[in-house]
Each structure stands twice: as C-alpha cells, then as structure tokens.
Amino acid sequence: MPLIESPLADIHRALGAKFAEFSGWEMPLEYSGVLAEHKAVRAGVGIFDVSHLGTCFVEGPGAAEYLNTRLANDLTRIEPGHAQYTLLLDDTGGIVDDMIVYLFSPDKVMVMPNAANSDEVIRRLKSGSPDDLVWTDRHQADAIIAVQGPASAIVLAGAGLPTEMGYMSFAEASLTTPDGPVTLTVCRTGYTGEHGYELVVPAEAAAAVWQALMSAGADHGITACGLGARDTLRTEMGYPLHGNDISLAVTPVQARLNWAVGWKKAGFDGDQAVRAERQSGPTRTLLGIKACGRGIPRHGMTVLDAEGHPIGEVTSGTFSPTLKTGVGLILVDSAIKVGDRVQVEVRGRHEDFDVVKPPFVPSHVTE
C-alpha cells in the first residue's frame, strides 16, 4: 500500500527533511539532525508535524458516559475543556492503545489514538455503542501540529492564539492567516516533557497555520523537528510508546500505569483481568535504566541480573542528549526494583545499568 502523506509534506520537502515510514505514513524523521532538534525543544522551541495521530469525534446523547464504560481511566474526573490520558484494554488486560481524550461536553468527545491503532480503536469502541452516537473519523481530514519547549507560549501568543489554559486542557480558537481565518483547537498537551501545545487543524489549512507559527517563532529560534527527536525527548521522560513499551502483551499494572485506570468506577474493557493482576501482583514490571558506563541500550536487547541470567528486555533505549549517557525502559521480572543494578547485552558486551524511576530529566509540562 502507498504511504499516506501528511498535508504538510511539501513544506517538509522544502525544509530538506529526511522521511521515514511510520505506521503507514511518510513522516519527517529529521531536518537539521536529531541532537540539534532535541536541544532546541529543551532550550527554546520546536515545531513538529504529528498528523499521523488519529482524531475521531464521538457525538450524541451520553457520548462521554458511554466511552467511560469502555476506556480504563475515569472521564468523570475531568470537566469539559480538559483532556485525559487513558487506555483501551482487551479482555486479557492487554493495552490495545494509549491515547488522549478531549472532553468538549457530555455529548461530544474527541479521541486521539496512535496512528497504527486508530482504525482498531475506533472499531472496538464503536462496536456495541448506542445507535444515536455519531462517529466521525478525521484521521486524514485534520492535521496536528505540536509546538513544544520553554518558548512555545511566546510563539503561540505571537501568532494570536490562546496560551493561558492549564496543562491537559484545551480551547477552540481562530487564527488569522493570509488565506483567511482558520478555526482550530489549541491543546495544552504534548509528548516531550516541556511546556507545549498541540494544534488540531483542518488539513486544508495546515500549511497556512505552520507558516504562521514559523513566522511568529522566527525571532525565538523555532526549529522544525522530526519524529527522531520526538522519540529521544519522550524516552528521556520515560513516556511509554505503544508497540515498544506497551502492547496487547503488556497490562497497565505491568507498565506502572495504574494512575491511568479508574479503579473505583463500575467497569471498563478488561477490568476483571487487571483487577485480578493488581490484587495478585504482576510478574514483570516496566522500569527505567541509566548507563553506568558508555553502553547505549536499544529496543530488544536482553537484560540480565547480577548473576548473568536473562530477566527481560529493553523496550526503549537511546543516548540521552541532555544527560550525555544511555537511558532506556526495560520490561523485567518484578523481583527487580529501583536501586538495583542490571546488565544489558550491548553488541556482545555486558554493560552495567542502574535501575531508576523515570523521568530521567525534570518535567516542565505544568510550568
């Protein structure tokens, strides 16, 4: 199947982007280099095209109430105008996907799943839903532009967009562009650990909005960033990536995502399985590791205990541009705890790593 192009593909080519396949989409991997782009976000401001993320609106009487019977987190914890990180589980407790849901009203919710799982998430949630709910899949009809970093609010304000909403909230807004006004949604969300925003924009207006943001950020060193830097940024924060750290084979109890589960609500998909596992305790756990030496962990590498016995594997790993050392996430036997030391088999060598609790660098999302 041909890859799906972002509405911003021509802009990325003009900027000299290197592209890569990502969940059926052709997306920019990097422009000036992953390290430079990573540092731009930590120190200033970066702009990302994340249009591969899904967007689906669920509307009708009791839309939020229905979704709350299916998704793991408790939607009654938030008010309209706020967003929530949540999970969709299967009957075994495995994670079908992690996602952000945006509560517009009790009768209107936007669901933003990961690209690879968007169709499956919508299919599962729609199955068994009330007949009067309307499902509008805008996966290719909307673009999503992320502006992340300490100077992100300055850039948005310079473009005439709202910036004062708190973390995990959102507002509908209008942006004036040379092509006319654009109605969009400004969300105080992101995947970098920095103060930032994600803009949901009609695909036909994406180029005009991108250019407006680049113009507003020109005096602040705004840098186009690809999915390579997005991955190193999220790994430094210990944010799990579906398909690497979480999957149908991993439960929220194992992934230390108990905080994203509404344990007190009546029920949700997979609740019996995860309640039982929570009671008995998981046999394996997702933890962080930081290199003692020069070893760089990579996805799929074997993790060993002090005696050299295999106890799990690296699910995500990278060189941290901020710490200048190797960091990663591991899924290992639950006997392993924060403070222990393990080894990772790196290119035939056994490298020492300390087991730590992420994030590896401070979070600034609420600042």
ChimeraX attribute file (.defattr): number of C-alpha atoms within 10 A of each C-alpha:
attribute: neighborCount
match mode: 1-to-1
recipient: residues
	/A:1	4
	/A:2	7
	/A:3	13
	/A:4	16
	/A:5	15
	/A:6	23
	/A:7	21
	/A:8	22
	/A:9	18
	/A:10	13
	/A:11	14
	/A:12	20
	/A:13	13
	/A:14	8
	/A:15	12
	/A:16	13
	/A:17	21
	/A:18	16
	/A:19	18
	/A:20	17
	/A:21	12
	/A:22	16
	/A:23	15
	/A:24	15
	/A:25	19
	/A:26	18
	/A:27	26
	/A:28	26
	/A:29	20
	/A:30	23
	/A:31	22
	/A:32	15
	/A:33	15
	/A:34	21
	/A:35	16
	/A:36	15
	/A:37	25
	/A:38	27
	/A:39	18
	/A:40	22
	/A:41	29
	/A:42	21
	/A:43	13
	/A:44	19
	/A:45	29
	/A:46	30
	/A:47	26
	/A:48	20
	/A:49	26
	/A:50	21
	/A:51	27
	/A:52	25
	/A:53	21
	/A:54	27
	/A:55	26
	/A:56	21
	/A:57	20
	/A:58	23
	/A:59	20
	/A:60	16
	/A:61	15
	/A:62	17
	/A:63	23
	/A:64	23
	/A:65	14
	/A:66	18
	/A:67	21
	/A:68	20
	/A:69	17
	/A:70	21
	/A:71	25
	/A:72	28
	/A:73	24
	/A:74	24
	/A:75	25
	/A:76	14
	/A:77	9
	/A:78	14
	/A:79	14
	/A:80	16
	/A:81	16
	/A:82	22
	/A:83	24
	/A:84	20
	/A:85	19
	/A:86	23
	/A:87	25
	/A:88	23
	/A:89	27
	/A:90	20
	/A:91	14
	/A:92	16
	/A:93	24
	/A:94	23
	/A:95	23
	/A:96	23
	/A:97	24
	/A:98	25
	/A:99	21
	/A:100	18
	/A:101	25
	/A:102	25
	/A:103	24
	/A:104	20
	/A:105	16
	/A:106	18
	/A:107	16
	/A:108	19
	/A:109	22
	/A:110	22
	/A:111	23
	/A:112	22
	/A:113	27
	/A:114	20
	/A:115	19
	/A:116	18
	/A:117	19
	/A:118	21
	/A:119	15
	/A:120	13
	/A:121	23
	/A:122	21
	/A:123	11
	/A:124	14
	/A:125	18
	/A:126	16
	/A:127	9
	/A:128	9
	/A:129	15
	/A:130	13
	/A:131	8
	/A:132	11
	/A:133	18
	/A:134	16
	/A:135	18
	/A:136	13
	/A:137	18
	/A:138	15
	/A:139	20
	/A:140	17
	/A:141	14
	/A:142	25
	/A:143	26
	/A:144	26
	/A:145	22
	/A:146	26
	/A:147	33
	/A:148	31
	/A:149	28
	/A:150	21
	/A:151	22
	/A:152	26
	/A:153	21
	/A:154	16
	/A:155	26
	/A:156	21
	/A:157	15
	/A:158	15
	/A:159	19
	/A:160	16
	/A:161	21
	/A:162	19
	/A:163	19
	/A:164	12
	/A:165	14
	/A:166	14
	/A:167	18
	/A:168	21
	/A:169	21
	/A:170	26
	/A:171	18
	/A:172	15
	/A:173	15
	/A:174	15
	/A:175	16
	/A:176	15
	/A:177	14
	/A:178	9
	/A:179	9
	/A:180	11
	/A:181	14
	/A:182	18
	/A:183	15
	/A:184	21
	/A:185	19
	/A:186	25
	/A:187	26
	/A:188	27
	/A:189	27
	/A:190	20
	/A:191	19
	/A:192	27
	/A:193	25
	/A:194	28
	/A:195	25
	/A:196	30
	/A:197	27
	/A:198	22
	/A:199	27
	/A:200	21
	/A:201	22
	/A:202	20
	/A:203	20
	/A:204	14
	/A:205	20
	/A:206	24
	/A:207	18
	/A:208	20
	/A:209	25
	/A:210	21
	/A:211	14
	/A:212	21
	/A:213	23
	/A:214	22
	/A:215	15
	/A:216	19
	/A:217	25
	/A:218	12
	/A:219	9
	/A:220	16
	/A:221	15
	/A:222	25
	/A:223	23
	/A:224	22
	/A:225	29
	/A:226	28
	/A:227	21
	/A:228	18
	/A:229	26
	/A:230	22
	/A:231	21
	/A:232	24
	/A:233	27
	/A:234	18
	/A:235	28
	/A:236	28
	/A:237	21
	/A:238	26
	/A:239	18
	/A:240	19
	/A:241	17
	/A:242	18
	/A:243	16
	/A:244	14
	/A:245	20
	/A:246	22
	/A:247	19
	/A:248	17
	/A:249	14
	/A:250	22
	/A:251	27
	/A:252	26
	/A:253	24
	/A:254	25
	/A:255	20
	/A:256	13
	/A:257	14
	/A:258	16
	/A:259	12
	/A:260	18
	/A:261	20
	/A:262	20
	/A:263	16
	/A:264	8
	/A:265	15
	/A:266	10
	/A:267	16
	/A:268	22
	/A:269	21
	/A:270	20
	/A:271	23
	/A:272	14
	/A:273	16
	/A:274	25
	/A:275	14
	/A:276	12
	/A:277	17
	/A:278	14
	/A:279	9
	/A:280	9
	/A:281	14
	/A:282	19
	/A:283	12
	/A:284	20
	/A:285	23
	/A:286	27
	/A:287	24
	/A:288	28
	/A:289	29
	/A:290	27
	/A:291	23
	/A:292	15
	/A:293	11
	/A:294	13
	/A:295	23
	/A:296	21
	/A:297	31
	/A:298	22
	/A:299	16
	/A:300	15
	/A:301	18
	/A:302	21
	/A:303	26
	/A:304	21
	/A:305	18
	/A:306	11
	/A:307	8
	/A:308	13
	/A:309	11
	/A:310	17
	/A:311	19
	/A:312	21
	/A:313	22
	/A:314	25
	/A:315	25
	/A:316	25
	/A:317	26
	/A:318	20
	/A:319	22
	/A:320	21
	/A:321	18
	/A:322	15
	/A:323	12
	/A:324	10
	/A:325	17
	/A:326	22
	/A:327	31
	/A:328	30
	/A:329	30
	/A:330	30
	/A:331	23
	/A:332	24
	/A:333	19
	/A:334	16
	/A:335	11
	/A:336	18
	/A:337	15
	/A:338	13
	/A:339	11
	/A:340	14
	/A:341	19
	/A:342	23
	/A:343	26
	/A:344	28
	/A:345	22
	/A:346	16
	/A:347	11
	/A:348	7
	/A:349	10
	/A:350	16
	/A:351	20
	/A:352	23
	/A:353	25
	/A:354	17
	/A:355	23
	/A:356	19
	/A:357	16
	/A:358	20
	/A:359	15
	/A:360	19
	/A:361	15
	/A:362	11
	/A:363	14
	/A:364	14
	/A:365	21
	/A:366	13
	/A:367	10
